[in-house]
């Protein structure tokens, strides 16, 4: 019977979200209660980050499996160093504090999907000679701070499209669309608009659709998962009419963060504004969206406001 009782690994939180990012220092404590004096070979703590994908295609003899793995880092620290004689720990409660600094290199956020995952773990290990090691593992939520063109995406986005309607009807459709910014966070609400000029002889309906695209990659092959997160349908616009349609796009609380910096998994989001036309290709305007943690947007706003406050208080 193991002499170790109530083995726990406790990490201090750095923020309200309980997340970690590149360059952060994880501070924690390994605690346990020894039933009797015990000799240990070593006590260590390690952290690692890994991405894995796996999926199968085909049936029966034609079935093929694809998998890939990327290791981002592995760091280890000995709290009780290895020695030839071992170290005797006395009976009672023990607390070992530790600090592990995450690499400064760019790494992707934590992710779990149907065909892959990106997982960051911290593991405490107590090794004894001729005995199975006692260990405890906890998963941390890692959030990347790196998003390309983040500042540009904070600005309003706009686009337009024209379409000539022929064959069964005549005329032209014109639509211009906009969204107040291309960056959002789970639980956020974006403001979108579509201005439609229906110079055709057909009824059209404006639609707003929030899309998610996940791509898994392995050995030159890809596996794609497309998902419509939400869709809003506007009122029918009759022929020879023009109207501006507003839409509040509510980002779900459980939406996955945008993932762009992993070699084998990517997650993209985009807002599609389009016109539903019977028996015709739908004209559309597509806006790429970055879904990021709320504190990244707050930090960006603070940086943008900094010079303004400085001017207000300057002599």
N, C-alpha and C positions, 0 to 999 in steps of 0.2 A: 504494500500500500504506500502511495506517495506521501512523503512527509509534508508536502506543500499544500497549504489550505488557503482558499480565498485569493488565488493568484489573479491580480488585476493590472491592467495597463490604462492609466489615466492621462489624457492629454489636456493641456490648458487651451482654451479657445482664444483666438486672436480678434474675433469680430462677432457680431450678432448672428451672422449666417453660419458660423462655425466652419469656415472655409480656409484653405491655405493656397498660396500662390508661390511662384518661383522666387527664390531668395529668402523666403520666410524661415524663421527658426521655430521648430517644434519643441516645446518644453513639456516634459511629462514625468510621470512617476510610475515605477513598478513597485507594487506592494504585494506582500504575501505573509502568511503566518506559518512558522515552522513548528511542527508538533514535537520535534526533538532536534538535538544538535545534528547537523548534516554537512557532509563534505560535498562541495560542488566543484565541478571541473572549470566552469566559467558561467558568467551571466552576461548576456549581450542583448542589445536592442538594434534592430535594423529597419530601414525604410526602403521601399522600392516602388517603382512605377512601371507598369507593363500595359501594352495594348495587344489584343488578340482578336482575330477574326476567324470564323469557320462557317462554311455552308456547303451544302451538297446540291448537285444538279443531276437531272436524269433519273431513270428508273431501272431497276434490275441490273443487267450486265452493263448498261450504259451509264450507270450512276458514277459520278465523279465528285470527289471532295476537294475543297480548296481551303487552305488555312495559311495564316501569316502571323508573325509575332514581332513586336518591337519592344526592346527594353530601353527605358529612358534614363533610369539611374538605379543604383543600389548602393546604399551607404550603411556602414555598420560601426557600432561602438561597443567596446567591452566595459561593463560596469564592474565586473570582477574578472580580472585578467586570467588567461590560461597559465597554469603552472604545473610542473611535473608532479608536485605533491598534492595539488588541489588546495582548496580553501575551506576551512570549517566555519560554518555559520551557526551561531548559537540559537537555541530554541527561542521562539517569540516572534514578534511582529517586525518586519523589515520593510524599509522604504528606500528605494534607489532612484534618485532624480537623474534626469538626462536631458541633453539638448542635441538636436539633430538639425543641421542647416540644410534646407533644400537647395539644389543647384540653381544657379542664376540663369541657366539656359532656358530657352523657350520650350515649353511642354504643353500638350493639349489638356483640356479640362476632363474631369471624370465623366465617364459615359457608360451606359448599359443599353444595348439594343438586342434585337432578335438574332443577329448573326455576328455580334462582336461586342467588346467592352474595353474600356480603359480604366484600370483600377490602380489606386495608390494605397499601399498597406504599411502599417507599422507593426512589427512583431517583436515581442520579448521572449527570450529563450534561456532557460536554465538547464545547463548540461551537467550530467553526472556520469562518472565512469561506470561502465557496464550497466547502465540504466537508460530507459527511454527518457528523452528530454521532456521537460515540462515547458509548455509555451502558451502564449495568449496573443491573439492577433486582433487588431482593430483597423477598420477601413477609414480613410480620411477623404473628405470631399475637396478635390483640387480644382481650382478655377484659374484658367489662363488669363493673364492681363494683356495679352497680345492680340490685337485685332487690326488688320490693315485698313487704311483709309477710314479709321474710326471718326476722326474729326470732321471729314467731309460728309460722312453719313449722318452726322448730327443735324445737318442743314435740311430744309425742305427739299423734296424730290418731286420732279414733274416730268410728264411725257405726253405725247399725243399720237393719234393714229387716224388715218383716213381710209375709207373703203368705198369703192364703187360697187353698187348692188346691181346685178344684171340677171339675165336668164329669165326668171319668173317675175321679176320686178325691176323698177328703174330708180335711179337717184343715187345719192351719196350720203354716207354716214361720216360724221366727224366727232371724235371724242378726245378731249384733253383731260388728264387725270393728275392728281397730286396727292402727296402724303406729307404730313408735317415734319417727319424725320425718318431716316432709315435705320435708326437704332432704337431698340426697345428692350424691356425686361419682362420677365414673367409677372402677370398681373397688371401690366401697363395697358393703356388705351391710346391708340393712334387715331388721328383725325385724317380721313381721306375724303376726296371729292372727285366727282366725275361730271364734266360738262359735256352734254351730248346735243348735237345738232342733227336731227333726223330729217334729212331732205329726201328720203326715199319713200317708197309706197308701202313699206312694211312696218309692222309693229316690232319694237325691240325692247329688251329688258336689260338694264344694267346689273352687273353682278360683281361682288367683291369677294375674293377667295384668298385665304391665308394658307400657303402650301409649305410642306416640309419635305426635303429630299435627303435621304441617307444613302451614302455609297460606301460599300465595303470593297476592299481591293486585296487581291492575293495572286501572286505569280502571273501577272499580266491579265487577270480576269477581274471582272467587277460584278457585284450583286447590288441592285438598287431597290430601295424601298421608298415609294412616293406616298404621301399622305395629305389629305385635305383636312386641315385643323379646324377651320370654320368657313362658313359661306353665308353671305348676306345677299338677298335678292331684292332689287328695287322694283318700283311700280312700272307698269308697261308704258312706254313712250310711243304715242301714236305717230303716224306719218305726218310730215310737215310740221314738226314741233321741236322745240328746244327746251332743255331743262338742266339745272345743276342739282346733282344728287349727292348729299353728304352721307358719310358712313363712319361711325365709331367702331374701330377695329379693336376688340378686346382680346388681348393676348392671354391665353390660358395660364393659370398658376403653375401647371406642371409641364409647360413646354420645355423641350431640351434646348440647352444653349447652343449657339452656332459653334461649329467645330471645323476649323480650317487648317490647323497646323499638325495634323497627324497623317503619316504616310499611308495608312491603311484604312482609315475611317474618316469620312467627312459628313458634316451636317449643314445643310443650307436651308434658308427660309426666304420666301418671297411673297409679296402681295401682288395678286393678279387682279387687275380691273379690266372687265371685258363686257361686250355686248352680246347677248344671246339672240341669235337670228335663226329662224327656221330655214332649213335647207341651204345653209351658207356657212362658210368659215367665220368664226367669231373674231372680230377685231379685238386686240387686247393690248394693254400697257402693263409691263411687269417691273416691279420695284424690288431689288434685292434688299433684304433686311438682316441686320445683325441682332440676334437675341443674346443679351449679355446680362451679368448680374447687376442689380440696381445700384450697388455702390460704385461701379465703374462709371455709370452715367452721372451720379452725384459728384464724383471726383472731377469729371470733365467739366461740369457746370462750375465747380469751384475754381478751376483753373481759368475758365473763360471770364469769370467775374473778378478775378484777382486784380488785373490792371485797372478795371473800372473803379473798384474800391480805392485803389492806390491814388487815382486821379482825384477822387472825391475828397480824400483826406490830405492831399498835398497842399503845401503852403504856396 
